[in-house]
């Protein structure tokens, strides 16, 4: 396990007092950077490599290296933009192709049982109004539920392991690994569409298996957040999380439009999937072999050393204990960090961690679970085809990008930059430390969740496509919630525990991918013929729970541990035996 250095502080400074979870108003206005950079040519300087005494020292291990070997979040933005462009472009076509494949099989079975019945032929990639009947919609919802269950269960097991391994062996190679399953899944989709009479659509479930075995989107999200946390000080973390989310939503906004024009130009909807596969492969190669690693070899060796020590202590505590065996194989073991005990912790910290884990899980899980059902609902209720659905997704993502690139910088400037500038002029030194969420973090999160609740209520009441479209734009204002939530989470723990915490959050995300489709797809399958708006009632209630949990969050609560001096030189063959370095959880 990583050692207990003072969070974000100067690692060479002496620290003698026992750490406590505390409130620190003096560091309220530390997040002082605008979302858009100031044009510095050196990412190292911009991200705090030359921080003053008491500042962030995350780039200490990369001093003296050329720019192309120094990690920065900017390295990740380009490949991530390509990846999200491909993801956004294939989102609607994939769903509609699955709908067409299932619909085609449904009417083929009907024809087999009753040859005298006549049905309009189902053309793959075209508008097929005969596929909007409740029976087909129910089959589609059930099949997509099965796909989500397979991917979610497997990624819930794999993602925390990838998160833990990344602390010891680096982020980039494992980030690339998480995309390999997606490539295999897309290949199976292409084969199933190209040869529908030979390859049954149920083979798409195998693609879900491959996707889940490599951690899927959950593991990729953990790795990108961990890489961003490694490269940015706490005061700028929400800003750079906003970069990543804006990149994601930009891909979702532009991808469907480009995919629509590309399919029209080629005259073949399947051609989009070939392009997506190429984009995935490019992402894997660039991330795995070009982007600089954010964790230095020294930090990786320290993490391996701590992990080896923890394993030795567990072995010495009782190798024959059945309780120890259960704890070792317990798949929910990573969640213990959400309820820590020992020096530096407090009840307020535990409440904050649980509340933020719940918030982040609901935000991500609901957004992913409702997406496919939302398209199915709009197609059945308002008769939207590929073009209308793609336009809706693009508009929704565009508003989120505007919120992250324009509205969020204004909020950050008025709420942090100006007050911090006044405090500097007054002679106050602002340090780069993990000090928990500030009041601005909390209220941005609450407002974002409120817009999600209002938008879900609007979906329920909308009876025209114009009102439905407008309600979607209201929910887009909630795009600030996800970036803010993830930044808040990492501010509650010391820097060396961020990967471990994000691994636990990743497990919850994966479980949300299991429970979310069960709730939303299952509810839609049951109520589509009676009250299809029931899914939006559930969505409003879910976001309401997250909004209520945000009021539990207490600002300026964080986990600070007793520091220890640097050990030089590092000797990875020796295992420390100081019992005070043990990680203590209940």
C-alpha positions in Angstrom: 0.0 0.0 0.0 1.1 3.5 -0.6 2.6 5.3 2.4 0.9 8.0 4.4 2.5 11.2 3.1 0.9 14.5 3.9 -1.8 14.9 1.3 -0.6 17.1 -1.6 2.0 18.7 0.7 5.8 18.9 0.5 7.0 15.3 1.0 10.3 16.5 2.5 8.7 18.6 5.2 8.7 17.3 8.7 5.4 16.3 10.2 5.2 15.2 13.8 1.6 15.6 14.9 -0.9 12.8 14.7 -3.3 13.4 11.8 -6.9 14.1 12.4 -10.0 14.6 10.2 -10.7 18.3 10.4 -12.3 21.4 9.0 -9.9 23.9 7.5 -11.7 27.2 6.4 -8.4 28.8 5.6 -8.1 26.7 2.5 -11.7 27.2 1.2 -10.6 29.2 -1.9 -7.9 27.0 -3.3 -9.5 26.0 -6.6 -8.4 29.0 -8.5 -7.8 27.9 -12.1 -10.2 28.5 -15.0 -11.4 25.5 -16.9 -9.5 26.6 -20.1 -5.7 26.8 -19.7 -3.8 30.0 -19.7 -1.7 29.1 -22.7 1.5 27.9 -20.9 3.7 25.9 -23.1 4.9 23.7 -20.2 2.3 21.3 -18.9 4.6 20.7 -16.0 4.7 24.3 -14.9 1.0 24.7 -15.4 0.1 21.7 -13.4 2.2 22.7 -10.4 5.6 21.3 -10.9 7.2 24.4 -9.7 4.9 24.8 -6.7 6.1 26.9 -3.8 7.1 25.5 -0.5 4.1 23.7 0.9 2.6 23.2 -2.6 1.9 20.2 -4.6 4.9 18.1 -5.6 3.4 15.5 -7.9 5.9 16.2 -10.7 9.0 15.8 -8.4 9.8 12.4 -9.9 9.7 13.8 -13.5 12.0 16.8 -13.0 14.6 17.1 -15.7 12.8 14.8 -18.2 12.0 16.1 -21.7 8.4 17.3 -22.3 7.4 14.2 -24.2 8.2 12.0 -21.1 6.3 14.2 -18.6 2.7 13.1 -17.9 -0.1 15.6 -18.3 -3.8 15.4 -18.7 -3.4 17.0 -22.1 -1.8 13.8 -23.4 -5.0 12.0 -22.6 -7.4 14.5 -24.2 -6.6 13.7 -27.8 -7.0 9.9 -27.7 -9.9 10.3 -25.4 -11.6 12.6 -27.9 -11.2 10.1 -30.7 -12.5 7.3 -28.5 -15.6 9.3 -27.4 -16.2 10.4 -31.0 -16.4 6.7 -32.0 -18.5 5.9 -29.0 -21.0 8.6 -29.7 -21.2 7.9 -33.4 -22.1 4.2 -32.9 -24.4 4.6 -29.9 -27.7 5.1 -31.8 -26.9 2.9 -34.8 -25.9 0.0 -32.5 -29.2 0.2 -30.6 -31.2 0.4 -33.7 -29.4 -2.5 -35.4 -30.0 -4.6 -32.3 -33.7 -3.6 -32.5 -33.8 -4.5 -36.2 -32.1 -7.9 -35.6 -34.5 -8.9 -32.8 -37.5 -7.6 -34.8 -36.4 -9.5 -37.8 -36.1 -12.7 -35.8 -39.4 -12.1 -34.1 -41.4 -11.8 -37.3 -39.4 -14.8 -38.8 -40.6 -16.9 -35.9 -44.2 -15.7 -36.3 -44.0 -16.5 -40.0 -42.7 -20.0 -39.2 -45.6 -20.7 -36.9 -48.2 -19.2 -39.3 -47.1 -19.1 -42.9 -50.2 -17.3 -44.0 -49.4 -14.1 -42.0 -47.9 -11.3 -44.0 -45.4 -8.8 -42.5 -43.5 -5.9 -44.1 -39.8 -7.0 -44.4 -37.4 -5.7 -41.8 -34.5 -3.8 -43.4 -31.4 -3.5 -41.3 -30.4 0.1 -40.8 -33.7 1.5 -42.1 -36.8 2.9 -40.4 -39.1 -0.1 -39.6 -42.3 1.2 -38.0 -43.5 -2.4 -37.6 -40.8 -2.9 -34.9 -42.4 -0.3 -32.5 -45.0 -2.8 -31.3 -44.9 -3.6 -27.5 -43.9 -7.2 -28.1 -40.7 -6.3 -30.0 -39.9 -3.5 -27.6 -40.2 -6.0 -24.7 -37.8 -8.4 -26.3 -35.3 -5.7 -27.0 -35.4 -4.4 -23.5 -35.0 -7.9 -22.1 -32.1 -8.7 -24.4 -30.3 -5.4 -23.6 -30.9 -6.2 -19.9 -29.0 -9.5 -20.4 -26.1 -7.7 -22.1 -25.9 -5.2 -19.4 -26.0 -7.8 -16.7 -23.1 -9.8 -18.2 -20.9 -6.7 -18.7 -21.8 -5.2 -15.3 -21.2 -8.4 -13.2 -17.9 -9.1 -14.9 -16.6 -5.5 -14.7 -17.6 -5.3 -11.1 -15.2 -8.1 -10.4 -12.4 -7.0 -12.7 -12.5 -3.2 -12.4 -11.4 -3.0 -8.7 -8.5 -5.4 -9.5 -7.4 -3.2 -12.4 -7.6 -0.2 -10.1 -5.4 -1.8 -7.5 -2.9 -3.1 -10.1 -2.6 0.4 -11.6 -1.3 1.7 -8.3 1.5 -0.8 -8.5 2.2 -1.1 -12.2 1.0 2.2 -13.7 -2.1 3.5 -15.4 -1.6 3.6 -19.2 -1.2 0.0 -20.1 -4.2 -1.0 -18.0 -6.2 1.8 -19.5 -5.4 0.4 -23.0 -6.3 -3.1 -21.8 -9.8 -1.9 -20.8 -10.6 -1.1 -24.5 -9.6 -4.5 -25.9 -12.9 -6.0 -24.9 -14.7 -3.2 -26.7 -12.9 -4.0 -29.9 -13.9 -7.7 -29.7 -17.5 -6.7 -29.0 -17.7 -4.4 -32.0 -16.2 -7.2 -34.2 -19.0 -9.6 -33.1 -21.6 -6.9 -33.9 -20.2 -6.5 -37.4 -20.3 -10.2 -38.0 -23.9 -10.5 -36.7 -25.1 -7.7 -38.9 -23.3 -8.8 -42.0 -24.5 -12.4 -41.7 -27.8 -12.3 -39.8 -28.9 -15.6 -41.4 -25.8 -17.4 -40.2 -24.9 -15.7 -36.9 -27.8 -15.4 -34.4 -28.1 -12.0 -32.7 -27.7 -13.8 -29.3 -23.9 -14.0 -30.1 -23.8 -10.4 -29.1 -23.9 -11.7 -25.6 -20.4 -13.0 -26.2 -19.3 -9.5 -27.0 -20.6 -8.4 -23.6 -18.5 -11.2 -22.0 -15.3 -9.9 -23.7 -16.2 -6.3 -22.7 -16.8 -7.2 -19.1 -13.6 -9.3 -18.8 -11.4 -6.3 -19.5 -13.3 -4.0 -17.2 -15.4 -2.3 -19.9 -16.1 1.4 -19.6 -15.9 1.2 -15.8 -12.2 0.3 -15.8 -11.4 2.9 -18.4 -13.2 5.5 -16.4 -11.1 4.6 -13.3 -7.9 4.7 -15.2 -8.6 8.1 -16.7 -9.7 9.6 -13.4 -6.6 8.2 -11.7 -4.3 9.5 -14.4 -6.0 13.0 -14.1 -5.5 12.9 -10.3 -1.9 11.9 -10.7 -1.2 14.9 -13.0 -3.2 17.7 -11.3 -3.1 19.3 -7.8 -6.3 19.3 -5.8 -7.0 23.0 -6.5 -7.2 22.2 -10.3 -8.7 18.8 -10.2 -12.4 19.6 -10.8 -11.3 21.8 -13.7 -9.4 19.0 -15.4 -12.2 16.5 -14.6 -14.3 19.0 -16.5 -11.9 18.8 -19.4 -12.5 15.0 -19.6 -16.2 15.3 -19.3 -16.4 18.0 -21.9 -14.4 15.8 -24.2 -16.8 12.9 -23.6 -19.9 15.0 -24.3 -18.3 16.6 -27.3 -17.9 13.1 -28.8 -21.5 12.3 -28.0 -22.6 15.6 -29.6 -20.5 15.4 -32.8 -20.2 11.7 -33.2 -23.9 11.0 -34.1 -23.9 13.8 -36.7 -20.7 12.6 -38.3 -21.9 9.0 -38.2 -25.2 10.0 -39.9 -23.4 11.8 -42.7 -20.9 9.0 -43.1 -23.6 6.3 -43.4 -25.4 8.5 -45.9 -22.2 9.0 -47.9 -21.3 5.3 -47.9 -24.9 4.0 -48.2 -24.0 1.3 -45.6 -24.7 1.7 -41.9 -22.3 -1.1 -41.0 -19.4 0.9 -42.4 -19.6 3.0 -39.2 -18.6 0.0 -37.1 -15.5 -0.5 -39.2 -14.4 3.1 -38.5 -15.2 2.6 -34.8 -13.0 -0.5 -34.6 -10.1 1.5 -36.2 -10.6 4.3 -33.7 -10.5 1.8 -30.8 -7.3 0.3 -32.0 -5.7 3.7 -32.4 -6.7 4.5 -28.9 -5.2 1.3 -27.5 -1.9 1.9 -29.3 -1.5 5.6 -28.4 -2.5 5.1 -24.7 -0.5 1.9 -24.2 2.7 2.9 -26.0 2.9 6.7 -26.6 1.4 8.6 -23.6 3.8 9.0 -20.7 3.0 7.1 -17.5 1.7 9.2 -14.7 3.1 7.1 -11.9 6.9 7.1 -11.7 8.8 3.8 -11.2 9.7 4.9 -7.7 6.0 5.3 -6.7 5.1 2.0 -8.3 7.9 0.3 -6.3 6.7 1.9 -3.1 3.2 0.7 -3.8 4.4 -2.8 -4.5 6.4 -2.8 -1.3 3.4 -1.7 0.7 1.2 -4.2 -0.9 3.7 -7.0 -0.2 4.0 -5.9 3.4 0.2 -6.0 3.8 0.1 -9.5 2.4 2.8 -10.6 4.8 1.0 -9.1 7.8 -2.2 -10.9 6.8 -0.4 -14.2 6.4 1.3 -13.8 9.8 -2.0 -12.9 11.5 -3.4 -16.4 11.0 -3.1 -18.4 7.8 -5.5 -21.1 8.9 -8.3 -18.7 10.0 -11.4 -19.3 8.0 -12.4 -15.6 8.6 -9.1 -14.5 7.0 -9.9 -16.7 4.0 -13.3 -15.2 3.6 -11.9 -11.7 3.8 -9.3 -12.5 1.2 -11.8 -13.8 -1.3 -14.6 -11.3 -0.4 -15.4 -9.5 -3.7 -16.7 -6.5 -1.7 -13.4 -6.0 0.2 -12.5 -2.8 -1.8 -15.6 -1.1 -0.4 -14.1 -0.9 3.1 -12.3 2.3 2.2 -15.7 4.0 2.2 -16.0 3.4 5.9 -12.4 3.8 7.2 -11.4 3.9 10.9 -8.2 4.7 12.7 -6.0 7.8 12.9 -7.2 10.7 10.7 -10.8 9.5 10.3 -14.1 10.7 11.8 -17.8 10.0 11.6 -18.2 13.1 9.3 -15.6 11.7 6.9 -17.3 8.3 6.8 -20.7 10.0 6.1 -19.2 12.1 3.4 -17.5 9.2 1.6 -20.7 7.1 1.7 -22.8 10.1 0.5 -20.5 10.9 -2.3 -20.2 7.3 -3.4 -24.0 7.1 -3.5 -24.2 10.3 -5.5 -21.6 9.4 -8.0 -23.0 5.9 -8.5 -26.5 7.2 -9.1 -25.3 9.9 -11.5 -23.4 7.5 -13.6 -25.6 4.5 -13.2 -28.8 6.3 -14.0 -27.3 8.1 -17.0 -26.1 4.8 -18.5 -29.2 2.9 -17.7 -31.7 5.4 -19.0 -29.9 6.0 -22.3 -31.1 3.0 -24.3 -34.6 3.0 -22.9 -34.9 6.7 -23.6 -34.2 6.1 -27.3 -36.7 3.2 -27.4 -39.3 5.3 -25.7 -38.9 8.2 -28.0 -39.0 5.9 -31.1 -42.3 4.4 -29.9 -44.0 7.5 -28.5 -42.9 10.2 -30.9 -41.8 7.9 -33.9 -38.2 9.2 -33.9 -35.9 7.5 -36.3 -32.1 7.4 -36.5 -31.9 11.1 -37.5 -34.2 12.4 -34.8 -32.7 10.3 -32.0 -29.2 11.3 -33.1 -30.2 15.0 -33.2 -31.5 14.7 -29.6 -28.4 13.0 -28.3 -26.2 15.5 -30.0 -28.2 18.5 -28.7 -28.1 17.0 -25.2 -24.4 16.5 -25.3 -23.8 20.0 -26.8 -25.6 21.7 -23.9 -23.4 19.7 -21.4 -20.3 20.8 -23.2 -21.4 24.4 -23.0 -22.0 24.0 -19.3 -18.5 22.6 -18.8 -16.6 24.9 -21.0 -18.5 28.2 -20.4 -20.7 28.1 -17.4 -18.4 26.2 -15.2 -15.4 28.5 -15.7 -17.6 31.5 -14.9 -18.7 29.8 -11.6 -15.1 28.8 -10.8 -13.8 32.4 -11.5 -16.5 34.1 -9.4 -16.5 31.6 -6.6 -12.8 30.8 -6.3 -10.5 32.8 -8.5 -11.6 36.3 -7.3 -11.8 35.4 -3.6 -8.5 33.7 -3.7 -6.9 36.7 -5.4 -8.2 38.9 -2.7 -6.8 36.6 0.0 -3.4 36.5 -1.7 -3.3 40.3 -1.8 -4.0 40.2 1.9 -0.9 38.1 2.4 -2.6 34.7 2.9 -0.7 31.7 1.4 -2.9 29.1 -0.2 -1.4 25.6 -0.1 -2.2 22.7 -2.4 -3.6 20.1 0.0 -6.5 17.7 0.1 -9.0 19.6 2.3 -12.3 18.1 1.4 -15.1 19.8 -0.5 -15.7 23.5 -0.2 -19.1 25.2 -0.1 -19.0 25.9 -3.8 -18.4 22.2 -4.6 -21.4 21.3 -2.5 -23.8 23.8 -4.0 -22.8 23.1 -7.6 -23.6 19.4 -7.0 -26.9 20.2 -5.4 -28.0 22.5 -8.2 -27.0 20.0 -10.8 -29.0 17.2 -9.1 -32.0 19.5 -8.9 -32.0 20.0 -12.6 -31.8 16.3 -13.1 -34.9 15.8 -10.9 -36.8 18.6 -12.7 -35.9 17.2 -16.1 -37.0 13.7 -15.2 -40.4 15.0 -14.0 -40.7 16.9 -17.3 -40.1 13.6 -19.2 -42.9 12.1 -17.3 -45.4 14.8 -18.2 -44.3 15.5 -21.8 -46.8 14.5 -24.4 -45.2 16.2 -27.4 -41.7 15.8 -28.8 -41.0 19.5 -28.4 -41.6 19.4 -24.7 -39.7 16.2 -24.4 -36.8 17.7 -26.2 -36.8 20.7 -23.9 -36.8 18.6 -20.8 -33.8 16.8 -22.1 -32.0 20.1 -22.3 -32.9 20.8 -18.7 -31.3 17.5 -17.6 -28.2 18.5 -19.6 -27.5 21.2 -16.9 -26.8 18.3 -14.6 -23.6 17.6 -16.5 -21.8 19.6 -13.9 -22.7 17.1 -11.3 -20.6 14.2 -12.5 -17.4 16.2 -12.9 -17.9 17.9 -9.5 -18.8 14.7 -7.8 -15.6 12.9 -9.0 -13.4 15.8 -8.0 -15.0 16.0 -4.5 -14.4 12.3 -3.9 -10.6 12.6 -4.6 -10.3 15.6 -2.3 -11.4 13.6 0.8 -8.4 11.3 0.9 -4.6 11.6 0.8 -3.1 11.5 -2.7 -1.7 7.9 -2.1 -5.2 6.6 -1.4 -6.9 8.1 -4.5 -6.5 5.0 -6.6 -7.8 2.7 -3.9 -10.8 4.9 -3.4 -11.6 5.1 -7.1 -11.3 1.4 -7.3 -14.1 1.1 -4.8 -16.2 3.7 -6.7 -15.5 1.7 -9.9 -17.0 -1.4 -8.3 -20.1 0.6 -7.4 -20.3 1.9 -11.0 -20.1 -1.7 -12.3 -22.8 -2.8 -9.9 -24.9 0.1 -11.1 -24.6 -1.2 -14.6 -26.1 -4.4 -13.3 -28.9 -2.9 -11.2 -29.7 0.0 -13.4 -30.7 -2.0 -16.5 -32.7 -4.4 -14.2 -34.7 -1.4 -12.9 -35.1 0.6 -16.0 -35.2 -2.0 -18.8 -37.2 -4.4 -16.7 -39.7 -1.7 -15.7 -40.0 -0.5 -19.3 -40.6 -4.1 -20.5 -43.4 -4.6 -17.9 -45.1 -1.2 -18.4 -44.5 -0.3 -22.0 -48.0 -1.3 -23.0 -49.7 0.3 -20.0 -47.7 3.3 -18.6 -44.3 3.7 -20.5 -43.6 6.9 -18.5 -43.0 4.8 -15.4 -39.2 4.7 -16.2 -39.1 8.5 -15.8 -40.9 8.4 -12.5 -38.2 6.0 -11.3 -35.5 8.3 -12.7 -36.9 11.3 -10.8 -37.0 9.2 -7.5 -33.5 8.0 -8.0 -32.1 11.5 -8.6 -34.2 12.7 -5.6 -32.3 10.2 -3.4 -29.0 11.5 -4.7 -30.1 15.1 -4.0 -31.1 14.2 -0.5 -27.7 12.5 0.1 -25.9 15.7 -1.0 -27.4 17.5 2.0 -25.5 15.0 4.2 -22.2 16.3 2.7 -20.2 18.4 5.1 -17.6 20.8 3.7 -13.9 20.8 4.7 -13.8 17.3 6.1 -10.9 15.1 4.9 -8.7 12.3 5.9 -5.2 13.4 6.9 -2.7 10.8 8.2 0.4 11.0 10.1 3.3 11.7 7.8 6.5 9.8 7.6 9.9 11.0 6.2 11.2 10.0 2.8 13.3 6.9 2.7 16.4 7.1 0.5 17.5 5.1 -1.3 14.4 3.0 -2.1 15.1 -0.7 -1.7 12.2 -2.8 -3.1 13.6 -6.0 -1.6 13.1 -4.9 2.0 9.7 -5.0 3.5 9.0 -2.5 6.4 7.8 -4.0 9.7 6.5 -0.8 11.4 3.0 -1.7 12.5 1.9 1.9 12.5 2.1 1.8 8.7 -0.7 -0.8 8.5 -3.9 0.2 6.8 -6.6 -0.2 9.4 -10.2 -0.7 8.4 -13.1 -2.1 10.2 
